[in-house]
């Protein structure tokens, strides 16, 4: 039996066994784009229940629920970090893809890592302008104006899409409230017509270790030097609040992934948590 819970157009569905009502699956989705699109945020099935078609069943239930209660919704959008089969891909339009750089370390080692990166940037400063080396932390109104601007939408955003922590959102006014609720930090390499614009999530606990924290950084742009500048600025801003064991993913254009990985080579005990992987942004008609 599936039970929906709705809070501010954020839909959560849990699937329970009829016998004892133990939860065996959980799905969540978000109605966005001024009510026209549903974004699938997550789908989890208990390990003991996998391989029995439960994931497909709850997805069908979510689709039927949305059709019934949100008849204005015409599309479903999601981000996938695995590799869909060719058969699965025939059901979707590929909006864009991002490459993911995954790093991990003790929080006590991050400061030395940032010092190394700072030195690398300034050793290459001849190729960078003083403006590029002075990233800007944006206020919420500045970030919103920038991310909706024609320049950023057409030049920086992957497939013209704002991506935050596996949530692909169209750059429209109606979606700004979703972003406000996330408590994001926005940093660009310059205030007007930036070459790189980034957002960073609030760190949250993950069950890798009793003191493990995770956060995501999305960097929009194809200039490697600018991407490196805002990546470093995001980490420097987070540093005072971090503790324990850190795992963080940075989402970038695939064309700059290798250069960012080289930039992150270090002697500060910061390791690569995972090799190259991608996030596909997919959309289908509902």
C-alpha positions in Angstrom: 0.0 0.0 0.0 1.4 3.4 -0.9 0.8 6.4 1.3 1.4 9.9 -0.2 2.4 12.9 2.0 2.3 16.4 0.4 4.2 19.4 1.8 4.5 22.6 -0.4 4.3 20.6 -3.7 6.9 18.2 -2.3 5.4 14.7 -2.6 6.7 11.7 -0.6 5.4 8.1 -1.1 6.1 5.2 1.2 5.2 1.6 0.3 4.4 -0.7 3.2 3.8 -4.4 3.5 0.1 -5.2 4.1 0.9 -7.6 6.9 2.9 -5.5 9.4 3.2 -2.1 7.7 7.0 -2.2 7.6 8.3 0.4 5.1 9.9 -1.3 2.1 10.2 1.6 -0.3 10.3 5.4 -0.4 9.9 7.7 -3.3 9.9 11.5 -3.4 9.1 14.0 -6.1 8.7 17.8 -6.5 6.2 19.7 -8.6 8.1 22.5 -10.3 8.0 24.8 -13.3 4.9 26.6 -12.1 3.1 23.3 -11.8 4.0 21.9 -15.2 6.7 19.4 -14.4 7.4 16.8 -11.7 11.0 16.3 -10.7 11.8 12.8 -9.3 14.1 13.4 -6.3 14.7 9.8 -5.1 13.6 6.2 -5.0 14.8 3.7 -2.4 13.8 0.1 -1.9 14.8 -2.0 1.1 17.7 -4.4 0.2 15.6 -7.4 1.1 12.9 -6.5 -1.3 14.8 -5.6 -4.4 14.4 -7.4 -7.7 10.7 -7.9 -7.1 9.4 -5.1 -9.3 8.7 -2.8 -6.3 10.6 0.2 -7.8 8.5 0.0 -11.0 5.3 -0.4 -9.0 5.9 2.7 -6.9 7.0 4.7 -10.0 3.7 3.8 -11.7 1.8 4.8 -8.6 3.5 8.2 -8.4 2.7 8.8 -12.1 -0.9 7.9 -11.6 -1.2 10.0 -8.4 0.3 13.1 -10.2 -2.0 12.6 -13.2 -5.0 12.5 -10.9 -4.1 15.4 -8.5 -1.9 17.6 -10.8 -3.5 17.3 -14.3 -1.6 20.4 -15.4 1.7 18.4 -15.1 2.9 17.4 -18.6 6.5 16.3 -18.0 8.7 14.3 -15.7 12.3 15.2 -15.1 15.1 13.4 -13.2 18.8 13.1 -12.8 20.5 9.7 -12.9 24.0 8.8 -11.8 24.0 5.3 -13.2 24.1 4.2 -16.8 20.6 3.6 -18.3 20.3 0.8 -20.8 19.6 1.8 -24.4 16.0 0.6 -23.9 15.5 2.8 -20.9 17.0 5.8 -22.8 14.4 5.5 -25.6 11.8 6.6 -23.0 13.6 9.9 -22.3 15.0 13.0 -23.8 18.6 13.7 -22.7 18.7 17.4 -21.6 22.4 17.4 -20.6 25.1 15.6 -18.7 27.5 16.6 -16.0 30.7 14.9 -14.9 31.2 14.3 -11.2 34.5 14.7 -9.3 34.3 13.0 -5.9 36.7 13.8 -3.0 37.0 12.7 0.6 39.1 13.6 3.5 39.3 14.4 7.2 38.1 18.0 7.9 41.4 18.6 9.6 43.2 18.0 6.3 41.1 20.3 4.2 42.9 23.5 5.2 46.2 22.3 3.8 44.5 21.1 0.6 43.0 24.6 0.1 46.5 26.2 0.7 47.9 23.9 -2.0 45.1 24.8 -4.4 45.6 28.5 -3.7 49.3 28.3 -4.5 48.5 26.5 -7.7 46.1 29.2 -8.8 48.5 32.0 -8.1 51.4 30.2 -9.7 49.3 30.3 -12.9 48.1 33.8 -12.3 49.8 35.1 -15.4 47.1 33.3 -17.4 44.3 34.7 -15.2 43.0 38.2 -14.8 42.9 39.9 -11.3 39.1 39.9 -11.6 39.0 36.1 -12.2 41.1 35.6 -9.0 38.6 37.6 -7.0 35.4 35.4 -6.8 32.2 37.0 -5.6 29.8 35.5 -3.0 26.4 36.5 -4.3 23.4 37.6 -2.2 20.2 35.7 -2.8 18.7 38.5 -5.0 22.0 38.8 -7.0 22.1 35.0 -7.5 18.5 34.8 -8.6 18.9 37.7 -11.1 22.0 36.1 -12.5 20.7 32.5 -12.8 17.6 33.8 -14.7 19.6 36.1 -17.0 19.7 35.2 -20.7 23.5 35.3 -20.6 23.8 32.6 -17.9 21.0 30.5 -19.2 22.4 30.4 -22.8 26.1 30.3 -21.9 26.6 28.5 -18.6 23.7 26.3 -17.6 23.8 22.7 -18.9 20.9 22.3 -21.3 19.6 25.6 -20.0 18.9 23.8 -16.6 19.7 24.7 -13.0 21.0 21.6 -11.3 21.1 21.4 -7.5 21.8 18.1 -5.7 20.1 15.9 -8.3 17.2 18.4 -8.8 17.1 19.6 -12.5 15.1 22.9 -12.5 14.2 25.2 -15.4 15.4 28.7 -14.9 12.0 30.3 -14.3 10.7 32.6 -11.5 8.4 29.9 -10.1 11.4 27.7 -9.2 13.3 30.3 -7.2 11.4 29.4 -4.0 12.6 25.8 -4.3 16.2 27.1 -4.4 15.6 29.5 -1.5 14.5 26.6 0.7 17.8 24.8 0.1 20.0 27.4 1.9 22.5 27.4 -1.0 25.7 29.4 -1.2 26.2 31.0 -4.6 29.7 32.1 -5.8 30.7 33.4 -9.3 34.1 34.4 -10.7 32.7 37.9 -11.3 29.5 39.7 -10.6 28.5 40.4 -14.2 28.6 37.9 -17.2 30.6 35.4 -15.2 32.6 32.5 -16.8 31.7 30.3 -13.9 28.7 30.3 -11.5 28.5 27.8 -8.6 26.1 26.7 -5.9 26.9 24.7 -2.8 24.5 22.7 -0.5 24.5 22.8 3.2 26.6 19.9 4.6 24.5 17.0 6.0 25.3 13.8 7.9 25.6 10.5 5.9 26.0 7.0 7.4 29.6 6.4 6.1 31.0 7.0 9.6 29.5 8.4 12.8 30.9 11.9 12.0 30.7 11.9 8.2 29.3 14.9 6.3 28.4 15.2 2.7 27.9 18.3 0.5 27.6 18.9 -3.3 29.0 21.7 -5.4 27.6 22.4 -8.9 29.8 24.6 -11.1 28.3 25.9 -14.3 30.8 27.0 -16.9 33.4 25.7 -19.4 36.4 27.9 -18.5 38.7 25.6 -16.4 40.5 28.4 -14.6 37.2 30.0 -13.6 35.8 26.7 -12.5 38.9 26.1 -10.3 38.5 29.6 -8.8 34.9 29.2 -7.7 35.5 25.6 -6.6 38.2 26.8 -4.2 36.1 29.7 -3.0 33.2 27.4 -2.1 35.5 25.2 0.0 37.2 28.1 1.7 33.8 29.5 2.7 32.7 26.1 4.1 35.9 25.4 6.0 35.0 26.9 9.4 31.8 24.9 9.6 33.3 21.5 8.7 34.3 18.7 11.0 34.7 14.9 10.9 35.0 12.9 7.7 34.0 14.7 4.5 32.7 13.3 1.2 31.9 15.9 -1.4 30.9 15.7 -5.1 31.5 18.5 -7.6 29.4 18.6 -10.8 31.0 20.2 -13.8 30.9 20.2 -17.6 32.5 17.0 -18.8 35.0 19.1 -20.8 36.7 20.5 -17.6 36.5 17.3 -15.4 40.1 16.1 -16.3 41.6 19.6 -15.7 39.8 19.9 -12.3 41.0 16.5 -11.3 44.6 17.5 -12.1 44.1 20.7 -10.2 43.0 18.6 -7.1 46.1 16.4 -7.1 47.6 17.0 -3.7 49.8 15.9 -0.9 47.3 16.9 1.9 45.6 13.5 2.3 42.6 14.5 0.3 41.6 11.4 -1.8 39.5 10.7 -4.8 36.4 9.0 -3.4 35.2 7.7 -6.8 36.5 7.7 -10.3 34.9 9.5 -13.2 31.1 9.2 -13.3 28.3 11.2 -14.9 24.9 12.6 -14.0 22.4 12.4 -16.9 19.5 14.9 -16.9 16.5 13.2 -18.4 13.0 14.3 -19.3 9.9 12.5 -20.6 6.3 13.4 -21.3 3.9 12.3 -18.5 
